[in-house]
Amino acid sequence: MILTDMDAFLAALPANRAIAGLDLGDKTIGVAMSDLRRQVATPIEVIRREKFTLDAARLLALLEARGACGIVLGLPLNMDGSSGPRVQATQAFARNLEKLTPLPIGFWDERLSTVAAERALLEADTSRKRRKEVIDQVAAGYILQGALDRMAHMTRQQVGERDE
């Protein structure tokens, strides 16, 4: 089930379960997972892409093993906010994945996530070889953390509205 609205995505998630974040690239899929309270995103793996059926099987097995209840997929919008070929490819991946899993799938604007991940790895004095190995999973962590922060804010607002 693809949910383009973050409110609908949050409403579709059961409580106290982890969420996966994905950074979809042409050659790799970076994967990050949240903790059960959905406060912290942790980069966990990079899946080398082969073909969709193999990629999806590997990804879904990983998400099942980690107990994921939802997927946040980075949406690679252009800097001006418009959609391009990469957005279309990401949406097509989501539509194909939706046929294989009941997990809700949401999108998160991933603009500059790879730049932020690269900067963090440089600040951590990570070697060039190691940066190349982990950049996609770290970018997935940035994507997921942005979505987690937004969902936490939405939850605080809902609690505040009920208290009034």
CYANA upper distance limits for C-alpha pairs under 8 A (distance plus 0.5 A):
  1 MET  CA     98 GLU  CA      6.28
  1 MET  CA    102 PRO  CA      6.87
  1 MET  CA    103 LEU  CA      7.08
  1 MET  CA    104 PRO  CA      5.35
  1 MET  CA    105 ILE  CA      6.50
  2 ILE  CA     94 ALA  CA      7.81
  2 ILE  CA     95 ARG  CA      7.99
  2 ILE  CA     98 GLU  CA      7.37
  2 ILE  CA    104 PRO  CA      6.42
  2 ILE  CA    105 ILE  CA      5.20
  2 ILE  CA    106 GLY  CA      6.54
  3 LEU  CA      8 ALA  CA      6.77
  3 LEU  CA      9 PHE  CA      6.04
  3 LEU  CA    104 PRO  CA      7.34
  3 LEU  CA    105 ILE  CA      6.48
  3 LEU  CA    106 GLY  CA      5.66
  3 LEU  CA    107 PHE  CA      8.15
  4 THR  CA      8 ALA  CA      8.25
  4 THR  CA      9 PHE  CA      7.98
  4 THR  CA    106 GLY  CA      6.24
  4 THR  CA    107 PHE  CA      6.66
  5 ASP  CA      9 PHE  CA      6.81
  5 ASP  CA    106 GLY  CA      7.90
  6 MET  CA     10 LEU  CA      6.54
  6 MET  CA    106 GLY  CA      7.42
  6 MET  CA    107 PHE  CA      8.41
  6 MET  CA    151 MET  CA      8.08
  7 ASP  CA     11 ALA  CA      6.67
  7 ASP  CA    154 MET  CA      8.32
  8 ALA  CA     12 ALA  CA      6.73
  9 PHE  CA     13 LEU  CA      7.23
  9 PHE  CA    104 PRO  CA      7.21
  9 PHE  CA    105 ILE  CA      7.80
  9 PHE  CA    106 GLY  CA      6.51
 10 LEU  CA    151 MET  CA      7.30
 12 ALA  CA    104 PRO  CA      7.26
 13 LEU  CA     69 CYS  CA      6.97
 13 LEU  CA     70 GLY  CA      7.15
 13 LEU  CA    104 PRO  CA      7.95
 14 PRO  CA     69 CYS  CA      7.54
 16 ASN  CA     36 LEU  CA      5.45
 16 ASN  CA     37 ARG  CA      6.03
 16 ASN  CA     38 ARG  CA      8.13
 17 ARG  CA     35 ASP  CA      8.14
 17 ARG  CA     36 LEU  CA      5.22
 17 ARG  CA     37 ARG  CA      7.58
 17 ARG  CA     38 ARG  CA      8.16
 17 ARG  CA     67 GLY  CA      7.45
 17 ARG  CA     68 ALA  CA      6.95
 17 ARG  CA     69 CYS  CA      6.49
 18 ALA  CA     33 MET  CA      7.05
 18 ALA  CA     34 SER  CA      5.64
 18 ALA  CA     35 ASP  CA      5.98
 18 ALA  CA     36 LEU  CA      5.20
 18 ALA  CA     37 ARG  CA      7.86
 18 ALA  CA     38 ARG  CA      6.90
 18 ALA  CA     66 ARG  CA      8.26
 18 ALA  CA     67 GLY  CA      6.91
 18 ALA  CA     68 ALA  CA      5.36
 18 ALA  CA     69 CYS  CA      6.56
 18 ALA  CA     70 GLY  CA      8.02
 19 ILE  CA     33 MET  CA      6.27
 19 ILE  CA     34 SER  CA      5.83
 19 ILE  CA     35 ASP  CA      8.25
 19 ILE  CA     38 ARG  CA      7.70
 19 ILE  CA     68 ALA  CA      5.57
 19 ILE  CA     69 CYS  CA      6.21
 19 ILE  CA     70 GLY  CA      5.49
 19 ILE  CA     71 ILE  CA      6.38
 19 ILE  CA     72 VAL  CA      7.81
 20 ALA  CA     31 VAL  CA      7.39
 20 ALA  CA     32 ALA  CA      6.17
 20 ALA  CA     33 MET  CA      5.00
 20 ALA  CA     34 SER  CA      6.94
 20 ALA  CA     63 LEU  CA      7.64
 20 ALA  CA     68 ALA  CA      6.58
 20 ALA  CA     69 CYS  CA      8.36
 20 ALA  CA     70 GLY  CA      6.74
 20 ALA  CA     71 ILE  CA      5.31
 20 ALA  CA     72 VAL  CA      6.56
 20 ALA  CA    144 LEU  CA      7.66
 21 GLY  CA     31 VAL  CA      6.25
 21 GLY  CA     32 ALA  CA      5.45
 21 GLY  CA     33 MET  CA      6.58
 21 GLY  CA     34 SER  CA      8.48
 21 GLY  CA     71 ILE  CA      6.35
 21 GLY  CA     72 VAL  CA      5.18
 21 GLY  CA     73 LEU  CA      6.41
 21 GLY  CA     74 GLY  CA      7.95
 21 GLY  CA    140 ALA  CA      5.96
 21 GLY  CA    141 GLY  CA      7.09
 21 GLY  CA    143 ILE  CA      6.98
 21 GLY  CA    144 LEU  CA      5.22
 22 LEU  CA     29 ILE  CA      7.00
 22 LEU  CA     30 GLY  CA      6.01
 22 LEU  CA     31 VAL  CA      5.35
 22 LEU  CA     32 ALA  CA      7.00
 22 LEU  CA     71 ILE  CA      7.84
 22 LEU  CA     72 VAL  CA      6.72
 22 LEU  CA     73 LEU  CA      5.38
 22 LEU  CA     74 GLY  CA      6.54
 22 LEU  CA    137 GLN  CA      8.36
 22 LEU  CA    140 ALA  CA      5.53
 22 LEU  CA    143 ILE  CA      7.96
 22 LEU  CA    144 LEU  CA      8.05
 23 ASP  CA     29 ILE  CA      6.07
 23 ASP  CA     30 GLY  CA      5.26
 23 ASP  CA     31 VAL  CA      7.10
 23 ASP  CA     73 LEU  CA      7.01
 23 ASP  CA     74 GLY  CA      5.91
 23 ASP  CA    136 ASP  CA      6.76
 23 ASP  CA    137 GLN  CA      7.60
 23 ASP  CA    139 ALA  CA      6.86
 23 ASP  CA    140 ALA  CA      5.17
 23 ASP  CA    143 ILE  CA      7.87
 24 LEU  CA     28 THR  CA      7.08
 24 LEU  CA     29 ILE  CA      5.18
 24 LEU  CA     30 GLY  CA      6.98
 24 LEU  CA     73 LEU  CA      7.94
 24 LEU  CA     74 GLY  CA      7.41
 24 LEU  CA     90 THR  CA      7.48
 25 GLY  CA     29 ILE  CA      6.24
 25 GLY  CA     30 GLY  CA      8.38
 26 ASP  CA     49 ARG  CA      7.90
 27 LYS  CA     48 ARG  CA      6.60
 27 LYS  CA     49 ARG  CA      5.64
 27 LYS  CA     50 GLU  CA      8.29
 28 THR  CA     46 VAL  CA      6.89
 28 THR  CA     47 ILE  CA      5.96
 28 THR  CA     48 ARG  CA      5.05
 28 THR  CA     49 ARG  CA      5.52
 28 THR  CA    136 ASP  CA      7.80
 29 ILE  CA     46 VAL  CA      6.12
 29 ILE  CA     47 ILE  CA      5.52
 29 ILE  CA     48 ARG  CA      7.08
 29 ILE  CA     49 ARG  CA      7.33
 29 ILE  CA    136 ASP  CA      7.27
 29 ILE  CA    137 GLN  CA      8.09
 30 GLY  CA     43 PRO  CA      8.33
 30 GLY  CA     45 GLU  CA      6.67
 30 GLY  CA     46 VAL  CA      5.07
 30 GLY  CA     47 ILE  CA      6.94
 30 GLY  CA    135 ILE  CA      8.39
 30 GLY  CA    136 ASP  CA      4.88
 30 GLY  CA    137 GLN  CA      4.41
 30 GLY  CA    138 VAL  CA      7.82
 30 GLY  CA    139 ALA  CA      7.55
 30 GLY  CA    140 ALA  CA      5.90
 31 VAL  CA     43 PRO  CA      6.66
 31 VAL  CA     44 ILE  CA      6.34
 31 VAL  CA     45 GLU  CA      5.75
 31 VAL  CA     46 VAL  CA      6.52
 31 VAL  CA     47 ILE  CA      8.14
 31 VAL  CA    136 ASP  CA      8.08
 31 VAL  CA    137 GLN  CA      5.59
 31 VAL  CA    140 ALA  CA      6.05
 31 VAL  CA    141 GLY  CA      7.89
 32 ALA  CA     41 ALA  CA      6.80
 32 ALA  CA     42 THR  CA      5.78
 32 ALA  CA     43 PRO  CA      4.55
 32 ALA  CA     44 ILE  CA      5.65
 32 ALA  CA     45 GLU  CA      7.46
 32 ALA  CA    137 GLN  CA      6.57
 32 ALA  CA    138 VAL  CA      8.01
 32 ALA  CA    140 ALA  CA      5.90
 32 ALA  CA    141 GLY  CA      5.55
 32 ALA  CA    144 LEU  CA      7.49
 33 MET  CA     41 ALA  CA      6.00
 33 MET  CA     42 THR  CA      5.86
 33 MET  CA     43 PRO  CA      6.99
 33 MET  CA     44 ILE  CA      7.35
 33 MET  CA     68 ALA  CA      8.30
 33 MET  CA    141 GLY  CA      7.93
 33 MET  CA    144 LEU  CA      8.11
 34 SER  CA     38 ARG  CA      5.81
 34 SER  CA     39 GLN  CA      7.32
 34 SER  CA     40 VAL  CA      5.93
 34 SER  CA     41 ALA  CA      4.83
 34 SER  CA     42 THR  CA      6.61
 34 SER  CA    144 LEU  CA      8.04
 35 ASP  CA     39 GLN  CA      6.95
 35 ASP  CA     40 VAL  CA      6.36
 35 ASP  CA     41 ALA  CA      7.29
 35 ASP  CA     42 THR  CA      8.41
 38 ARG  CA    148 LEU  CA      6.66
 39 GLN  CA    145 GLN  CA      8.29
 39 GLN  CA    148 LEU  CA      6.81
 39 GLN  CA    149 ASP  CA      7.81
 39 GLN  CA    152 ALA  CA      8.24
 40 VAL  CA    145 GLN  CA      6.99
 40 VAL  CA    148 LEU  CA      8.04
 41 ALA  CA    141 GLY  CA      5.82
 41 ALA  CA    142 TYR  CA      8.02
 41 ALA  CA    144 LEU  CA      6.49
 41 ALA  CA    145 GLN  CA      5.73
 41 ALA  CA    148 LEU  CA      8.29
 42 THR  CA    138 VAL  CA      8.44
 42 THR  CA    141 GLY  CA      6.17
 43 PRO  CA    137 GLN  CA      5.47
 43 PRO  CA    138 VAL  CA      5.78
 43 PRO  CA    140 ALA  CA      7.12
 43 PRO  CA    141 GLY  CA      5.56
 44 ILE  CA    137 GLN  CA      6.85
 45 GLU  CA    134 VAL  CA      8.29
 45 GLU  CA    137 GLN  CA      6.24
 46 VAL  CA    133 GLU  CA      8.40
 46 VAL  CA    134 VAL  CA      7.55
 46 VAL  CA    136 ASP  CA      7.04
 46 VAL  CA    137 GLN  CA      6.19
 47 ILE  CA     55 ASP  CA      7.86
 47 ILE  CA     58 ARG  CA      8.31
 47 ILE  CA     59 LEU  CA      8.13
 48 ARG  CA     55 ASP  CA      8.32
 49 ARG  CA     55 ASP  CA      6.38
 50 GLU  CA     54 LEU  CA      7.11
 50 GLU  CA     55 ASP  CA      6.89
 51 LYS  CA     55 ASP  CA      6.50
 52 PHE  CA     56 ALA  CA      6.33
 53 THR  CA     57 ALA  CA      6.58
 54 LEU  CA     58 ARG  CA      6.70
 55 ASP  CA     59 LEU  CA      6.56
 56 ALA  CA     60 LEU  CA      6.37
 56 ALA  CA     97 LEU  CA      7.26
 57 ALA  CA     61 ALA  CA      6.56
 58 ARG  CA     62 LEU  CA      6.72
 59 LEU  CA     63 LEU  CA      6.69
 60 LEU  CA     64 GLU  CA      6.50
 60 LEU  CA    101 THR  CA      8.29
 61 ALA  CA     65 ALA  CA      6.61
 62 LEU  CA     66 ARG  CA      6.75
 63 LEU  CA     67 GLY  CA      6.55
 63 LEU  CA     68 ALA  CA      5.71
 64 GLU  CA     68 ALA  CA      6.62
 69 CYS  CA    103 LEU  CA      6.49
 69 CYS  CA    104 PRO  CA      7.94
 70 GLY  CA    103 LEU  CA      5.61
 70 GLY  CA    104 PRO  CA      5.49
 70 GLY  CA    105 ILE  CA      6.53
 70 GLY  CA    106 GLY  CA      8.37
 71 ILE  CA    103 LEU  CA      7.40
 71 ILE  CA    104 PRO  CA      6.78
 71 ILE  CA    105 ILE  CA      5.26
 71 ILE  CA    106 GLY  CA      6.70
 72 VAL  CA    105 ILE  CA      6.41
 72 VAL  CA    106 GLY  CA      5.33
 72 VAL  CA    107 PHE  CA      5.97
 72 VAL  CA    108 TRP  CA      6.99
 72 VAL  CA    143 ILE  CA      8.32
 72 VAL  CA    144 LEU  CA      6.97
 72 VAL  CA    147 ALA  CA      7.96
 73 LEU  CA     90 THR  CA      8.48
 73 LEU  CA     94 ALA  CA      8.43
 73 LEU  CA    105 ILE  CA      7.56
 73 LEU  CA    106 GLY  CA      6.60
 73 LEU  CA    107 PHE  CA      5.34
 73 LEU  CA    108 TRP  CA      6.65
 73 LEU  CA    143 ILE  CA      8.36
 74 GLY  CA    107 PHE  CA      6.26
 74 GLY  CA    108 TRP  CA      5.47
 74 GLY  CA    109 ASP  CA      6.40
 74 GLY  CA    110 GLU  CA      5.52
 74 GLY  CA    140 ALA  CA      7.96
 74 GLY  CA    143 ILE  CA      6.54
 75 LEU  CA     87 VAL  CA      6.52
 75 LEU  CA     90 THR  CA      7.23
 75 LEU  CA    107 PHE  CA      6.32
 75 LEU  CA    108 TRP  CA      6.06
 75 LEU  CA    109 ASP  CA      5.45
 75 LEU  CA    110 GLU  CA      5.94
 75 LEU  CA    111 ARG  CA      8.35
 76 PRO  CA     83 SER  CA      8.37
 76 PRO  CA     86 ARG  CA      6.76
 76 PRO  CA     87 VAL  CA      6.01
 76 PRO  CA     90 THR  CA      8.32
 76 PRO  CA    109 ASP  CA      6.96
 76 PRO  CA    110 GLU  CA      5.94
 76 PRO  CA    111 ARG  CA      6.59
 77 LEU  CA     81 GLY  CA      6.00
 77 LEU  CA     82 SER  CA      6.37
 77 LEU  CA     83 SER  CA      5.85
 77 LEU  CA     84 GLY  CA      7.47
 77 LEU  CA     86 ARG  CA      8.32
 77 LEU  CA     87 VAL  CA      6.75
 77 LEU  CA    109 ASP  CA      7.11
 77 LEU  CA    110 GLU  CA      7.62
 77 LEU  CA    111 ARG  CA      6.82
 78 ASN  CA     82 SER  CA      5.81
 78 ASN  CA     83 SER  CA      6.63
 78 ASN  CA     84 GLY  CA      7.31
 78 ASN  CA    111 ARG  CA      7.83
 79 MET  CA    111 ARG  CA      7.31
 83 SER  CA     87 VAL  CA      6.14
 83 SER  CA     88 GLN  CA      7.93
 84 GLY  CA     88 GLN  CA      7.05
 85 PRO  CA     89 ALA  CA      6.69
 86 ARG  CA     90 THR  CA      6.64
 87 VAL  CA     91 GLN  CA      6.62
 88 GLN  CA     92 ALA  CA      6.59
 89 ALA  CA     93 PHE  CA      6.68
 90 THR  CA     94 ALA  CA      6.76
 91 GLN  CA     95 ARG  CA      6.69
 92 ALA  CA     96 ASN  CA      6.71
 93 PHE  CA     97 LEU  CA      6.53
 94 ALA  CA     98 GLU  CA      6.40
 94 ALA  CA    105 ILE  CA      7.77
 95 ARG  CA     99 LYS  CA      7.30
 96 ASN  CA    100 LEU  CA      7.72
 97 LEU  CA    101 THR  CA      7.02
 98 GLU  CA    102 PRO  CA      7.38
 98 GLU  CA    103 LEU  CA      8.15
 98 GLU  CA    105 ILE  CA      8.01
108 TRP  CA    143 ILE  CA      7.16
108 TRP  CA    144 LEU  CA      8.41
108 TRP  CA    146 GLY  CA      8.27
108 TRP  CA    147 ALA  CA      6.89
109 ASP  CA    143 ILE  CA      8.04
110 GLU  CA    143 ILE  CA      6.33
112 LEU  CA    116 ALA  CA      6.62
113 SER  CA    117 ALA  CA      6.57
113 SER  CA    139 ALA  CA      5.86
113 SER  CA    140 ALA  CA      8.37
113 SER  CA    142 TYR  CA      6.40
113 SER  CA    143 ILE  CA      6.93
114 THR  CA    118 GLU  CA      6.48
114 THR  CA    135 ILE  CA      7.64
114 THR  CA    136 ASP  CA      7.87
114 THR  CA    138 VAL  CA      8.43
114 THR  CA    139 ALA  CA      5.59
115 VAL  CA    119 ARG  CA      6.65
116 ALA  CA    120 ALA  CA      6.69
116 ALA  CA    139 ALA  CA      8.04
116 ALA  CA    142 TYR  CA      8.17
117 ALA  CA    121 LEU  CA      6.71
117 ALA  CA    135 ILE  CA      6.93
117 ALA  CA    138 VAL  CA      6.17
117 ALA  CA    139 ALA  CA      5.76
117 ALA  CA    142 TYR  CA      7.52
118 GLU  CA    122 LEU  CA      6.63
118 GLU  CA    131 ARG  CA      7.89
118 GLU  CA    135 ILE  CA      7.12
119 ARG  CA    123 GLU  CA      6.63
120 ALA  CA    124 ALA  CA      6.71
121 LEU  CA    125 ASP  CA      6.87
121 LEU  CA    126 THR  CA      5.94
121 LEU  CA    131 ARG  CA      7.01
121 LEU  CA    135 ILE  CA      8.46
122 LEU  CA    126 THR  CA      6.24
122 LEU  CA    127 SER  CA      8.50
126 THR  CA    130 ARG  CA      6.79
126 THR  CA    131 ARG  CA      6.60
127 SER  CA    131 ARG  CA      6.57
128 ARG  CA    132 LYS  CA      6.76
129 LYS  CA    133 GLU  CA      7.00
130 ARG  CA    134 VAL  CA      6.84
131 ARG  CA    135 ILE  CA      5.95
134 VAL  CA    138 VAL  CA      6.69
135 ILE  CA    139 ALA  CA      6.55
136 ASP  CA    140 ALA  CA      6.66
137 GLN  CA    141 GLY  CA      6.76
138 VAL  CA    142 TYR  CA      6.95
139 ALA  CA    143 ILE  CA      6.77
140 ALA  CA    144 LEU  CA      6.58
141 GLY  CA    145 GLN  CA      6.41
142 TYR  CA    146 GLY  CA      6.69
143 ILE  CA    147 ALA  CA      7.02
144 LEU  CA    148 LEU  CA      6.56
145 GLN  CA    149 ASP  CA      6.53
146 GLY  CA    150 ARG  CA      6.77
147 ALA  CA    151 MET  CA      6.64
148 LEU  CA    152 ALA  CA      6.60
149 ASP  CA    153 HIS  CA      6.72
150 ARG  CA    154 MET  CA      6.68
151 MET  CA    155 THR  CA      6.61
152 ALA  CA    156 ARG  CA      6.69
153 HIS  CA    157 GLN  CA      6.72
154 MET  CA    158 GLN  CA      6.74
155 THR  CA    159 VAL  CA      6.72
156 ARG  CA    160 GLY  CA      6.60
157 GLN  CA    161 GLU  CA      6.64
158 GLN  CA    162 ARG  CA      6.84
159 VAL  CA    163 ASP  CA      6.81
160 GLY  CA    164 GLU  CA      7.02
